[in-house]
Amino acid sequence: MPQESATLARLDTVTTTKILDSTANPAPLGLLGFGLTTVLLNLHNAGFFPLGSMILGMGLFCGGLAQILAGLLEWKKGNTFGTTAFTLYGIFWWSLVAALILPRTGWAEGNDNTAMAAYLFIWGLFTAVMFLGTLRISRALQFVFASLTLLFFLLALGDLTGSAGLKTFAGYEGIICGASAMYTALAQVLNEVYGRPILPLGGVK
C-alpha cells in the first residue's frame, strides 16, 4: 500500500543531530599548570634556590591537580591526545612529589641515581612518542614536547653520571621548556579573547 510504504520510508530515515560544543578550551589550564611548575622546578635545578615546600606544593596542585583536571576536560571534548598528555603529566608531578616525600616519612626507601635515571628516561621515551603527535597540531606544541623530551633525557643522564654541570644545564633548558608551555597557553587565551591571532602558534596545515 502506498501510504504504508511512505510511513515505513519515514521510519527508515536516519536523522542526524549536530551538537555544538560550547565548552571552554581546557588546554591553557593544563599547559600553564605544567609550564609554571616546570619553570620553578628548573630554577632549582639551575641552582637558584633549594628544593622546598614551594616546589612540592606547586607539583601537587598546579603541575598535578590542574593538569589532571585539564585532562578530564579534554576527555569530555573527545581529545585523546590532550587527555593522555595532561592526565599522565599531572600524575608525573604527583609521582615525583611522592618519590621525594615517601622516603622522609619512612614509608619507602629512597631512590639511588640509577633508579631516578630510569624513571626520567621512561618519561622521556613517552614524551618523544607524544612529540610525534604534535607534528599534526602546531609548531608551538612541537617546541614544548621536543624541549621536554630533551629535558627528561638530560636529567636522566645527569643522574646516571652524577654530573652537577649537566643537571645545571638541564635546569636552564627546563626553564626554556616551561616558558614555551606558558607562551603556548597564554597565546591560546589571548587569541580566543581577541578573536584573532595576537601571539602566533604556528598551525600545521
N, C-alpha and C positions, 0 to 999 in steps of 0.2 A: 504494500500500500504506500502511495507517495507520501502521505502525512507521517506515517510511522517511520519511513526511511529518512525523512528530513529530521525527525526527532532524534533518531539514532546518530545521524551525522553530527548534530549539535553536541550530543553527549560525548562523541569521539574526539571532538575538537579540544586540543590542549591549549589552555590559557596560561600565558607566561606573565608573571608579575615581577617587575624590576624594583628591587628595594634600594632606595638611595641611602648610602652610608653618610650620615651627618655627624658622626663622632669625630672627636679631635684626633690629630696625629700624635701618637704616643712616642714616636722616635726621639724627639728632642729631650723628653724626660729621661729616657734610657741613656742617650748619648751624654747628657750633662751629668747624670749620676756616675757614669763611667769616667768621663773626662775630668771632672773636678777632683774625684778621688785619686785618679791616676797621676795628675799633676802634683798633688800634695804628697803622695807616697814617694814619687820620684824626686821631689825636692829633698826628701830624707835620704834616698839612695845617692843623690849627688853630694850629700854631706852638709846640707844647710841646717838641719836640726835632727835631734834623735827621734827614734820611733816611740811615740807616746799615745795617750788616750785619744788625742785629736784624730790621728790617722785611723786608729782602731774603730772609733765611733763613726768616722766617715765610711769606713769599709762596711760596717754593719748596716748603716741606714741609707747613705747616699749611693755608694757603689753596689751594695747588696739589695736592700729592700726596694729602692727606686727602680733599679733595673728589672727586678723580678715583676714588679707591678707593670712596668712598660711591656715586658714580655707577654704577660697575661692579656694586656690590652691589644697587643699585636695579634695574639691568637684570635681574639674576637673579630679582628679585621680580616682574618684568613691569611695572614702573612707568616708563612712558615719560617722564612729566613729571620725575620725580626723576632719571632717567638723563641727560636732556638738560640740566637745570639744573646738577646737581653736576659733571658732566663738563666742560661748557663753562666754568663759572665757575672750575673748577680750572685749565683751560687759560688762562683770562684771567689768573690770577695768574702763571703761568709766562711768558706773553707780555709781561706788564708788567715782570717782572724782566728778561727778555731785552731789552726796549726800553731799560731803564736801564743794563744792563751791556754790551751789544754795542758801543755807541759807545766805551766805555772800553778795549775790547780791540782796537779798530781793525778789527773785522770788518764794521762797518756805520757809516754816518753817523748822527749824532744827529737827533732829530726837532724840527722847529720847532713853535711853538704851534698853527699851523693843523693840522698832521698829528696832534698829540695831541688836539686838539678833535674831529677826525673820528673818531679811534679811540674816544674816550669817548662820542661821540654814537651810534655804531653799537651800542655795548654798551647804551646807554640805550634805544635803539629795541628791541633784542632783549628787554631786561628788561620794557619796557612791554607787549609782547605776551605774555610769560610771566606777567605780572601777571593777565591775563585768565583764565589757568588757575587761579589761586589763588582765584578767585571761587567755585569749586566745592569748595574744600578747607577753609580755616579763616581766621578773622579775623587770627590771629597771622601767618600767612604772607602775607596780603594786605598787612599793615603792612610786613613785611620787603621785599616786592617793590615796593610803592609808594614807600617811602623810598629804596630802591636806585635806582629809576628816576630820582627827583628828584636823587639824589646824582650819578649819571652826567651828567645834563644840566647841573647846577650846575658840575661840574668842567670839562665841555666849554666852557661859557660863560666860565668863569674863564680858561681857556687862550686862548680866542678873543679875549677883550677885554684880557687881561693884568691883570685886576683882582685885586690881592692880597687886598683885603677880601672879594671874592666867594669866593676859594679858602678863606679862613679860615672864612667862614660855612659853606661846603660841608664843611669839616672837622668842625665841630660837628654838622651834620646827619648826617654819616657815622658819627660816634660813636653817635648815636641808632640809626641803621640797624643797625650791627654789634651793639649791645647788644640790639636786638629779636630778631636771629637767635640770639644766645646764650640769651635768655629762652625762645624757642620750642623750642630744642634741650633745654635743661635741664627745661622743663616736660614734654616727652615722656618724658625719662628718669625723672623723679620720679613722674609719673603711672603709668608702667608698673611701677616698683618697688613702689609702694604699692597698685596695683590700683584706684585711684580718682582722680578729679581733685584734685590738690594745687594746681596752677597752671592757671588757665583758658587755653584755646587758642581759644575762640570757634568751635566747629564750625559748619559751614554745613549747613542742612537741605535 
